[in-house]
Amino acid sequence: MPARGNLVADCVRVMKLRLEAGEWGARLPGERRLAEILQVGRDTIRLALQQLEREGVLEPAGTGSRRRITGTVGKREETAALRIGLLVHRQLEQLPQPTLFEIDGIRRVLGDKGGSLEVISPAWYEQRNPANRLETLLEEVPCSAWILLRSSAAVQEWFMRQQVPCLLRGYPHPGIELPHLDVDWHATARHAAGYLWRMGHRRVVVLSPADPLKGVEAAVRGVMELGESGFEASVQVENGTAIGIGRVLARALQTKSPPSAIIATRPRQAATALTWLASQGIRVPQHLSLITLAWEPFLDYLIPEITGYRADPAAVAKLVMRRLERITAGDRNPGGNSWIEPTMVKGASVAKI
């Protein structure tokens, strides 16, 4: 990466090193992508590109086209380091903390092996037909393999049809045959429902986000398929806001047979439910029990301690890397268990009735 001194001169130096390594093939990525890669402003990139053109390293850019590399920079004869691309639906600062910890763990493992991680969050990632943009991206950012985080059916299908080495970090859509790794949400939710049933709870409500996530769908099925005598579960879909969660909880509690426990499929739901219930004079777990299927660090600061399930991000990062190493070695079916089994932490938010 360029230093913070003379940015233009250092960008020129770093870009030459990357060109020598053969990182960008025959054409350079666009200015916006270069600014993201080198973490500098586009004005700095433009000045660096002008210098490389003057030195004859790059051809002048045509209208609407990317700059062609002249080939005057000699490529180093060495084994290419492992370079992994991570396609993600949001900017890093918007991702859950466990996901950030996992990404950091992957980056650290790659760094120890002399490799690198390219994190890309394109605005078009969830478009219905991203084929052309994906093709351009993979030309601009050649990688040994890709990690697809929360990917759409269209993205998964494109990678499968093009036979691009990749690992789905999430659930595969129907008809998709790609290696994947995710929490077994079906088994986790079923375990949570069984635990509540053993604690005497017979009516529970499941909080579900409005997004049609395959993991959430699997979790809902896990609860509904418990099959224990007298167990009833209803699903309340919330709109992603604190007010929305309060609204669906109020609706559930006003029914003729109100629930005695809540299953949150997302950590934010657990936090909002706890505070909303307190505002209504409803105590957890004395009046209503609460359990969450996923965990984030902020839950550790709530009272009572929330009962829920945790997966170690560092351990998950190692699982991801083991599969990626087999995939980049040419094994399109790396095998192994595709499901992560989180650990249940029994807090103080579930009471026996």
LINNORLIN-V947848 format. One line per field, one symbol per residue. ss: DSSP state (~ for helix, > for strand, _ for the rest). psi: psi as a letter, one per 40 degrees, with the letter a starting at -180 (. if undefined). burial: # if it has 9 or more other C-alpha atoms within 8 Angstrom, else .. A space follows every 10 residues. Layout:
ss=???
psi=???
burial=???
This chain:
ss=______~~~~ ~~~~~~~~~~ ______>___ ~~~~~~~~__ _~~~~~~~~~ ~~~~___>__ _______>>_ __________ __>>>>>___ _~~~__~~~~ ~~~~~~~~~~ ~~___>>>>> __________ ~~~~~~~~~~ ____>>>>>_ __~~~~~~~~ ~~___>>>>_ _________> _>>_~~~~~~ ~~~~~~~~__ __>>>>>>>_ ___~~~~~~~ ~~~~______ _>>>>>>>__ _~~~~~~~~~ ~~~_______ >>>>__~~~~ ~~~~~~~~~_ ________>> >>____~~~~ ~_____>>>> __~~~~~~~~ ~~~~~~~~__ ________>> __>>>_____ ___
psi=iiiebgdddd dddddddddd efdebdiiii dddddddefi iddddddddd ddddeediii hiheiihhhd eehhhhgihh ihhhhhhiei ideeiidddd dddddddddd ddeeaihhhh gidedeidge dddddddddd ghidiihhhg iidddddddd defhhihhga hiihehgihi hihgdddddd ddddddddee hehihhhhid hghddddddd ddddedeihe hhiihhhiee iddddddddd ddeeidgiie ihhheidddd ddddddddde ehiheddhih iieiiiddde eihihhhahh hhdddddddd dddddddeee hegeaihehh hihhhhafeh ih.
burial=......##.# ##.#.#.### #####.#### #..##..#.. .#.######. ###..####. .....##### ..#....... .########. ....#..### ###.###.## #...####.. ##..##...# .......### #.######## ##.####### ....###### ###..#.### ########## .###.##.#. #########. ...####### ####.#.... #.#.####.. ...###.##. .#.....### #######.## ####.###.. .####..### ######..#. .#..###### #.##.###.# #.##.###.. .#.#...#.# .#....#### #..
